[in-house]
Amino acid sequence: MTAADLLAELRRFAFALPVAWEDHPWGESVAKVGKKVFVFFGSTDGETPFGFSVKLPLSNDEALSLPFTVPTGYGLDRGNWVTVRPPEDVPLDLLLGWIEESYRTVAPKPLLALLDARSGGG
């Protein structure tokens, strides 16, 4: 899967989560639920290497053990944010799981119940 295809899949998944929406603070694309960011997709200038950042309180250590992840800068690492620069052969389910974990970390409980009902579990 190319970086462009992967980005399209990740964006499609993120923005399909309950009440998720796109914002563009600092000229970058982010996925929010309410006023809270759950994915930083970064710049869409075509020059910056593809990557994204997610909040991973549960799988932070596991994620950071992989060679294509680093703690997110700007002090966000203290909040369990991880920046991911995935290789083309990374399992898509792994990345989607991280996006869902990040969403679940910041979304209000009623939306988590809606997500669980929609997906048949949690």
DOBADREN-695284 format. One line per field, with one value per residue (C-alpha): residue in one letter; residue number from 1; x, y, z. Coordinates in pm, 1 decimal. Layout:
BEGIN
rest (A; ...);
nr (NUM; ...);
X (X; ...);
Y (Y; ...);
Z (Z; ...);
END
This chain:
BEGIN
rest (M; T; A; A; D; L; L; A; E; L; R; R; F; A; F; A; L; P; V; A; W; E; D; H; P; W; G; E; S; V; A; K; V; G; K; K; V; F; V; F; F; G; S; T; D; G; E; T; P; F; G; F; S; V; K; L; P; L; S; N; D; E; A; L; S; L; P; F; T; V; P; T; G; Y; G; L; D; R; G; N; W; V; T; V; R; P; P; E; D; V; P; L; D; L; L; L; G; W; I; E; E; S; Y; R; T; V; A; P; K; P; L; L; A; L; L; D; A; R; S; G; G; G);
nr (1; 2; 3; 4; 5; 6; 7; 8; 9; 10; 11; 12; 13; 14; 15; 16; 17; 18; 19; 20; 21; 22; 23; 24; 25; 26; 27; 28; 29; 30; 31; 32; 33; 34; 35; 36; 37; 38; 39; 40; 41; 42; 43; 44; 45; 46; 47; 48; 49; 50; 51; 52; 53; 54; 55; 56; 57; 58; 59; 60; 61; 62; 63; 64; 65; 66; 67; 68; 69; 70; 71; 72; 73; 74; 75; 76; 77; 78; 79; 80; 81; 82; 83; 84; 85; 86; 87; 88; 89; 90; 91; 92; 93; 94; 95; 96; 97; 98; 99; 100; 101; 102; 103; 104; 105; 106; 107; 108; 109; 110; 111; 112; 113; 114; 115; 116; 117; 118; 119; 120; 121; 122);
X (0.0; 142.2; 169.0; -115.5; -340.4; -255.3; -329.5; -663.8; -758.1; -657.6; -848.2; -1155.8; -1152.5; -1089.2; -1359.4; -1612.5; -1591.5; -1894.5; -1904.2; -1544.8; -1461.0; -1166.1; -999.9; -690.5; -510.5; -156.1; -219.1; -228.9; -508.0; -638.1; -925.7; -1130.8; -1419.8; -1582.8; -1297.9; -1036.1; -781.7; -738.9; -519.8; -269.8; -238.0; 13.6; 85.7; -67.1; 197.0; 325.4; 679.8; 658.0; 701.3; 375.4; 309.2; 52.3; 33.3; -207.7; -265.3; -189.7; -221.3; -271.8; -32.3; 226.0; 518.3; 436.3; 402.6; 728.0; 912.0; 859.6; 1124.2; 880.0; 749.1; 884.5; 745.0; 559.4; 737.6; 612.3; 567.2; 284.7; 487.0; 402.6; 40.2; 126.6; 126.4; 320.0; 425.3; 408.1; 590.6; 464.0; 643.9; 441.5; 420.4; 276.4; -47.8; -337.2; -528.7; -249.0; -272.9; -653.1; -642.9; -417.3; -651.9; -945.6; -753.4; -675.8; -1041.1; -1157.5; -913.4; -1065.2; -1427.1; -1717.9; -1863.1; -2195.0; -1999.3; -1802.4; -2131.4; -2246.0; -1919.4; -1948.6; -2308.6; -2210.6; -1916.6; -2083.5; -1847.4; -1566.8);
Y (0.0; 338.8; 620.6; 803.5; 495.5; 441.3; 803.0; 779.7; 464.8; 616.2; 939.1; 746.8; 544.3; 841.8; 1062.5; 776.6; 756.9; 905.9; 1287.0; 1306.5; 1609.7; 1769.0; 2089.9; 2270.6; 2441.1; 2551.7; 2464.3; 2092.3; 1837.7; 1699.1; 1471.9; 1596.3; 1476.7; 1774.7; 2018.6; 1749.7; 1628.0; 1253.0; 1235.6; 1483.3; 1398.3; 1676.7; 1885.0; 1807.9; 2003.4; 1694.2; 1769.5; 1652.0; 1274.5; 1094.9; 1036.4; 1092.9; 1128.5; 959.5; 951.5; 598.8; 564.4; 186.1; 79.4; 359.3; 136.8; -126.1; 136.3; 306.2; -26.8; -26.0; 127.8; 359.9; 544.8; 821.9; 1023.6; 1326.1; 1656.9; 1988.2; 1828.5; 1606.3; 1295.7; 1361.4; 1295.9; 959.8; 1098.0; 891.1; 997.0; 720.9; 715.0; 378.6; 168.1; 41.0; -312.3; -215.9; -398.8; -159.9; -306.4; -199.1; 163.5; 165.2; 23.4; 308.1; 565.3; 403.8; 396.9; 765.9; 842.2; 641.0; 832.6; 1174.7; 1105.0; 1153.8; 833.9; 856.2; 847.9; 544.4; 366.2; 460.9; 330.1; 4.8; -43.4; 23.6; -218.1; -484.4; -454.9; -257.7);
Z (0.0; -94.0; 158.9; -18.9; -3.6; 362.4; 447.8; 267.5; 463.7; 796.9; 726.9; 612.7; 935.5; 1165.6; 1017.3; 1021.8; 1401.7; 1581.2; 1561.0; 1432.4; 1221.1; 1048.5; 1156.4; 1027.5; 1316.2; 1236.5; 869.6; 946.8; 924.7; 1254.3; 1351.7; 1645.4; 1853.1; 2016.6; 2072.8; 2137.0; 1883.1; 1855.7; 1543.1; 1404.0; 1033.3; 981.1; 678.7; 343.3; 153.6; -28.5; 88.3; 449.0; 491.1; 571.1; 936.1; 1205.2; 1582.9; 1822.4; 2198.9; 2325.9; 2703.3; 2682.4; 2406.8; 2435.3; 2540.1; 2279.0; 2005.7; 2100.5; 2080.7; 1703.1; 1475.9; 1296.6; 1602.9; 1825.3; 2114.3; 1978.3; 2027.1; 2163.4; 2507.6; 2383.0; 2468.8; 2836.4; 2740.4; 2575.9; 2221.8; 1967.0; 1617.9; 1358.2; 1022.5; 897.6; 641.2; 344.7; 488.7; 829.0; 917.5; 859.0; 1155.9; 1391.8; 1279.5; 1284.4; 1637.1; 1747.1; 1596.5; 1775.7; 2105.9; 2067.8; 1990.4; 2292.3; 2511.0; 2437.5; 2330.7; 2570.4; 2717.6; 2526.7; 2199.4; 2317.7; 2385.3; 2035.7; 1888.9; 2085.5; 1972.1; 1612.7; 1618.4; 1829.6; 2125.6; 2276.9);
END
